[in-house]
Amino acid sequence: MSVGSRIKQRRESLGMTQEELAQKVGYTNRTTITKIEKGVNDIIQSKLWEFANALRTTPGYLLGYDEPDSTTNDKFIDYRFKDGTSFTITADNERLMSNVKKWIQNVNEFDFDDNEMEELMNYAKFIMMKRK
């Protein structure tokens, strides 16, 4: 089975449309998804993780290395912010989950602009450098 066939099979098993998948991986319309699923276009390497996360599976499954039963939906957790943006992380990473929950509970109520978000990220990097 090809990568495109696995993408289509997984997308359909999740009840996801091509439009929804395209939006989750950053394409403007479903045409690219259609071409990937039909094998006309190859998936670019930089998009492999995005497809795997959107389809709640592993890159190994999409490439044919993992078995389908090793790709259960409960391994992935979706977070959606008030502005409609969302992201998916693996449930295996409990520390990241805990930090994300703290961030959402304590900071999401503030409306940071891009410059302020950049400052927050720089401060977080500064704190991490102090650990070394």
Rosetta constraint file for C-alpha pairs under 8 A:
AtomPair CA 1 CA 5 HARMONIC 6.13 0.50
AtomPair CA 1 CA 6 HARMONIC 6.81 0.50
AtomPair CA 1 CA 64 HARMONIC 7.48 0.50
AtomPair CA 2 CA 6 HARMONIC 6.30 0.50
AtomPair CA 2 CA 39 HARMONIC 7.68 0.50
AtomPair CA 2 CA 63 HARMONIC 7.66 0.50
AtomPair CA 2 CA 64 HARMONIC 7.68 0.50
AtomPair CA 3 CA 7 HARMONIC 6.16 0.50
AtomPair CA 3 CA 37 HARMONIC 7.62 0.50
AtomPair CA 3 CA 62 HARMONIC 5.40 0.50
AtomPair CA 3 CA 63 HARMONIC 5.62 0.50
AtomPair CA 3 CA 64 HARMONIC 7.22 0.50
AtomPair CA 4 CA 8 HARMONIC 6.19 0.50
AtomPair CA 4 CA 36 HARMONIC 5.27 0.50
AtomPair CA 4 CA 37 HARMONIC 3.83 0.50
AtomPair CA 4 CA 38 HARMONIC 6.19 0.50
AtomPair CA 4 CA 39 HARMONIC 5.72 0.50
AtomPair CA 4 CA 42 HARMONIC 7.91 0.50
AtomPair CA 5 CA 9 HARMONIC 6.02 0.50
AtomPair CA 5 CA 37 HARMONIC 5.63 0.50
AtomPair CA 5 CA 38 HARMONIC 7.30 0.50
AtomPair CA 5 CA 39 HARMONIC 7.94 0.50
AtomPair CA 6 CA 10 HARMONIC 5.95 0.50
AtomPair CA 6 CA 61 HARMONIC 7.80 0.50
AtomPair CA 6 CA 62 HARMONIC 5.75 0.50
AtomPair CA 7 CA 11 HARMONIC 5.94 0.50
AtomPair CA 7 CA 37 HARMONIC 6.49 0.50
AtomPair CA 7 CA 51 HARMONIC 7.93 0.50
AtomPair CA 7 CA 55 HARMONIC 7.66 0.50
AtomPair CA 7 CA 62 HARMONIC 6.53 0.50
AtomPair CA 8 CA 12 HARMONIC 6.06 0.50
AtomPair CA 8 CA 37 HARMONIC 5.73 0.50
AtomPair CA 9 CA 13 HARMONIC 6.13 0.50
AtomPair CA 10 CA 14 HARMONIC 6.35 0.50
AtomPair CA 10 CA 55 HARMONIC 6.44 0.50
AtomPair CA 11 CA 15 HARMONIC 6.38 0.50
AtomPair CA 11 CA 16 HARMONIC 5.29 0.50
AtomPair CA 11 CA 17 HARMONIC 7.13 0.50
AtomPair CA 11 CA 18 HARMONIC 7.80 0.50
AtomPair CA 11 CA 21 HARMONIC 7.56 0.50
AtomPair CA 11 CA 55 HARMONIC 6.18 0.50
AtomPair CA 12 CA 16 HARMONIC 5.79 0.50
AtomPair CA 12 CA 17 HARMONIC 7.33 0.50
AtomPair CA 14 CA 55 HARMONIC 7.54 0.50
AtomPair CA 16 CA 20 HARMONIC 6.18 0.50
AtomPair CA 16 CA 21 HARMONIC 6.74 0.50
AtomPair CA 17 CA 21 HARMONIC 6.36 0.50
AtomPair CA 18 CA 22 HARMONIC 6.02 0.50
AtomPair CA 18 CA 30 HARMONIC 5.32 0.50
AtomPair CA 18 CA 33 HARMONIC 6.22 0.50
AtomPair CA 18 CA 34 HARMONIC 7.22 0.50
AtomPair CA 19 CA 23 HARMONIC 6.24 0.50
AtomPair CA 19 CA 29 HARMONIC 6.15 0.50
AtomPair CA 19 CA 30 HARMONIC 4.88 0.50
AtomPair CA 20 CA 24 HARMONIC 6.27 0.50
AtomPair CA 21 CA 25 HARMONIC 6.30 0.50
AtomPair CA 21 CA 30 HARMONIC 7.80 0.50
AtomPair CA 21 CA 33 HARMONIC 7.58 0.50
AtomPair CA 21 CA 54 HARMONIC 6.82 0.50
AtomPair CA 21 CA 55 HARMONIC 7.89 0.50
AtomPair CA 22 CA 26 HARMONIC 6.04 0.50
AtomPair CA 22 CA 27 HARMONIC 4.84 0.50
AtomPair CA 22 CA 28 HARMONIC 6.67 0.50
AtomPair CA 22 CA 29 HARMONIC 5.97 0.50
AtomPair CA 22 CA 30 HARMONIC 5.52 0.50
AtomPair CA 22 CA 32 HARMONIC 7.64 0.50
AtomPair CA 22 CA 33 HARMONIC 6.31 0.50
AtomPair CA 23 CA 27 HARMONIC 5.66 0.50
AtomPair CA 23 CA 28 HARMONIC 6.56 0.50
AtomPair CA 23 CA 29 HARMONIC 7.28 0.50
AtomPair CA 24 CA 50 HARMONIC 7.81 0.50
AtomPair CA 24 CA 54 HARMONIC 6.06 0.50
AtomPair CA 25 CA 47 HARMONIC 7.32 0.50
AtomPair CA 25 CA 50 HARMONIC 5.56 0.50
AtomPair CA 25 CA 51 HARMONIC 6.17 0.50
AtomPair CA 25 CA 54 HARMONIC 6.87 0.50
AtomPair CA 27 CA 32 HARMONIC 7.31 0.50
AtomPair CA 30 CA 34 HARMONIC 6.19 0.50
AtomPair CA 31 CA 35 HARMONIC 6.29 0.50
AtomPair CA 32 CA 36 HARMONIC 6.16 0.50
AtomPair CA 32 CA 41 HARMONIC 7.58 0.50
AtomPair CA 33 CA 37 HARMONIC 6.06 0.50
AtomPair CA 34 CA 38 HARMONIC 6.14 0.50
AtomPair CA 35 CA 39 HARMONIC 6.08 0.50
AtomPair CA 35 CA 40 HARMONIC 4.93 0.50
AtomPair CA 35 CA 41 HARMONIC 5.33 0.50
AtomPair CA 36 CA 40 HARMONIC 5.91 0.50
AtomPair CA 36 CA 41 HARMONIC 4.76 0.50
AtomPair CA 36 CA 42 HARMONIC 5.81 0.50
AtomPair CA 36 CA 43 HARMONIC 6.45 0.50
AtomPair CA 43 CA 47 HARMONIC 6.73 0.50
AtomPair CA 43 CA 48 HARMONIC 6.83 0.50
AtomPair CA 44 CA 48 HARMONIC 6.71 0.50
AtomPair CA 46 CA 50 HARMONIC 7.93 0.50
AtomPair CA 47 CA 51 HARMONIC 6.20 0.50
AtomPair CA 48 CA 52 HARMONIC 6.20 0.50
AtomPair CA 48 CA 59 HARMONIC 6.21 0.50
AtomPair CA 49 CA 53 HARMONIC 6.05 0.50
AtomPair CA 49 CA 58 HARMONIC 7.68 0.50
AtomPair CA 49 CA 59 HARMONIC 6.13 0.50
AtomPair CA 50 CA 54 HARMONIC 6.04 0.50
AtomPair CA 51 CA 55 HARMONIC 5.97 0.50
AtomPair CA 51 CA 59 HARMONIC 7.90 0.50
AtomPair CA 52 CA 56 HARMONIC 5.84 0.50
AtomPair CA 52 CA 57 HARMONIC 4.96 0.50
AtomPair CA 52 CA 58 HARMONIC 5.12 0.50
AtomPair CA 52 CA 59 HARMONIC 5.38 0.50
AtomPair CA 52 CA 62 HARMONIC 7.14 0.50
AtomPair CA 53 CA 57 HARMONIC 6.19 0.50
AtomPair CA 53 CA 58 HARMONIC 7.28 0.50
AtomPair CA 53 CA 76 HARMONIC 7.89 0.50
AtomPair CA 53 CA 88 HARMONIC 6.44 0.50
AtomPair CA 53 CA 89 HARMONIC 7.62 0.50
AtomPair CA 54 CA 88 HARMONIC 7.52 0.50
AtomPair CA 56 CA 71 HARMONIC 7.24 0.50
AtomPair CA 56 CA 72 HARMONIC 7.50 0.50
AtomPair CA 56 CA 73 HARMONIC 5.88 0.50
AtomPair CA 56 CA 75 HARMONIC 7.64 0.50
AtomPair CA 56 CA 76 HARMONIC 6.09 0.50
AtomPair CA 57 CA 61 HARMONIC 6.76 0.50
AtomPair CA 57 CA 62 HARMONIC 7.75 0.50
AtomPair CA 57 CA 71 HARMONIC 4.98 0.50
AtomPair CA 57 CA 72 HARMONIC 7.11 0.50
AtomPair CA 57 CA 73 HARMONIC 7.47 0.50
AtomPair CA 58 CA 62 HARMONIC 6.65 0.50
AtomPair CA 58 CA 66 HARMONIC 7.81 0.50
AtomPair CA 58 CA 71 HARMONIC 6.67 0.50
AtomPair CA 59 CA 63 HARMONIC 6.18 0.50
AtomPair CA 60 CA 64 HARMONIC 6.06 0.50
AtomPair CA 60 CA 65 HARMONIC 4.84 0.50
AtomPair CA 60 CA 66 HARMONIC 5.16 0.50
AtomPair CA 61 CA 65 HARMONIC 5.53 0.50
AtomPair CA 61 CA 66 HARMONIC 4.39 0.50
AtomPair CA 61 CA 67 HARMONIC 6.28 0.50
AtomPair CA 61 CA 68 HARMONIC 6.59 0.50
AtomPair CA 61 CA 71 HARMONIC 7.45 0.50
AtomPair CA 62 CA 66 HARMONIC 7.94 0.50
AtomPair CA 66 CA 70 HARMONIC 6.79 0.50
AtomPair CA 67 CA 71 HARMONIC 7.51 0.50
AtomPair CA 71 CA 75 HARMONIC 7.74 0.50
AtomPair CA 74 CA 91 HARMONIC 7.55 0.50
AtomPair CA 75 CA 90 HARMONIC 5.53 0.50
AtomPair CA 75 CA 91 HARMONIC 5.15 0.50
AtomPair CA 75 CA 92 HARMONIC 6.84 0.50
AtomPair CA 76 CA 88 HARMONIC 6.46 0.50
AtomPair CA 76 CA 89 HARMONIC 5.68 0.50
AtomPair CA 76 CA 90 HARMONIC 4.43 0.50
AtomPair CA 76 CA 91 HARMONIC 5.40 0.50
AtomPair CA 77 CA 88 HARMONIC 5.50 0.50
AtomPair CA 77 CA 89 HARMONIC 5.51 0.50
AtomPair CA 77 CA 90 HARMONIC 6.12 0.50
AtomPair CA 77 CA 91 HARMONIC 6.12 0.50
AtomPair CA 78 CA 86 HARMONIC 6.91 0.50
AtomPair CA 78 CA 87 HARMONIC 5.79 0.50
AtomPair CA 78 CA 88 HARMONIC 4.43 0.50
AtomPair CA 78 CA 89 HARMONIC 6.69 0.50
AtomPair CA 79 CA 86 HARMONIC 5.31 0.50
AtomPair CA 79 CA 87 HARMONIC 5.47 0.50
AtomPair CA 79 CA 88 HARMONIC 6.26 0.50
AtomPair CA 80 CA 84 HARMONIC 6.16 0.50
AtomPair CA 80 CA 85 HARMONIC 5.74 0.50
AtomPair CA 80 CA 86 HARMONIC 4.11 0.50
AtomPair CA 80 CA 87 HARMONIC 6.71 0.50
AtomPair CA 81 CA 85 HARMONIC 5.44 0.50
AtomPair CA 81 CA 86 HARMONIC 5.95 0.50
AtomPair CA 81 CA 108 HARMONIC 7.55 0.50
AtomPair CA 82 CA 108 HARMONIC 7.91 0.50
AtomPair CA 89 CA 93 HARMONIC 7.72 0.50
AtomPair CA 89 CA 97 HARMONIC 7.76 0.50
AtomPair CA 91 CA 97 HARMONIC 7.23 0.50
AtomPair CA 93 CA 97 HARMONIC 6.31 0.50
AtomPair CA 94 CA 98 HARMONIC 6.07 0.50
AtomPair CA 95 CA 99 HARMONIC 6.27 0.50
AtomPair CA 96 CA 100 HARMONIC 6.05 0.50
AtomPair CA 97 CA 101 HARMONIC 6.12 0.50
AtomPair CA 98 CA 102 HARMONIC 6.28 0.50
AtomPair CA 99 CA 103 HARMONIC 6.15 0.50
AtomPair CA 100 CA 104 HARMONIC 6.13 0.50
AtomPair CA 101 CA 105 HARMONIC 6.08 0.50
AtomPair CA 102 CA 106 HARMONIC 5.98 0.50
AtomPair CA 103 CA 107 HARMONIC 5.34 0.50
AtomPair CA 103 CA 108 HARMONIC 6.68 0.50
AtomPair CA 104 CA 108 HARMONIC 4.82 0.50
AtomPair CA 104 CA 109 HARMONIC 7.82 0.50
AtomPair CA 105 CA 109 HARMONIC 7.72 0.50
AtomPair CA 112 CA 116 HARMONIC 5.63 0.50
AtomPair CA 112 CA 117 HARMONIC 6.03 0.50
AtomPair CA 113 CA 117 HARMONIC 6.24 0.50
AtomPair CA 114 CA 118 HARMONIC 6.19 0.50
AtomPair CA 115 CA 119 HARMONIC 6.29 0.50
AtomPair CA 116 CA 120 HARMONIC 6.22 0.50
AtomPair CA 117 CA 121 HARMONIC 6.20 0.50
AtomPair CA 118 CA 122 HARMONIC 6.15 0.50
AtomPair CA 119 CA 123 HARMONIC 6.11 0.50
AtomPair CA 120 CA 124 HARMONIC 6.20 0.50
AtomPair CA 121 CA 125 HARMONIC 6.24 0.50
AtomPair CA 122 CA 126 HARMONIC 6.16 0.50
AtomPair CA 123 CA 127 HARMONIC 6.26 0.50
AtomPair CA 124 CA 128 HARMONIC 6.33 0.50
AtomPair CA 125 CA 129 HARMONIC 6.21 0.50
AtomPair CA 126 CA 130 HARMONIC 6.41 0.50
AtomPair CA 127 CA 131 HARMONIC 6.95 0.50
AtomPair CA 128 CA 132 HARMONIC 7.40 0.50
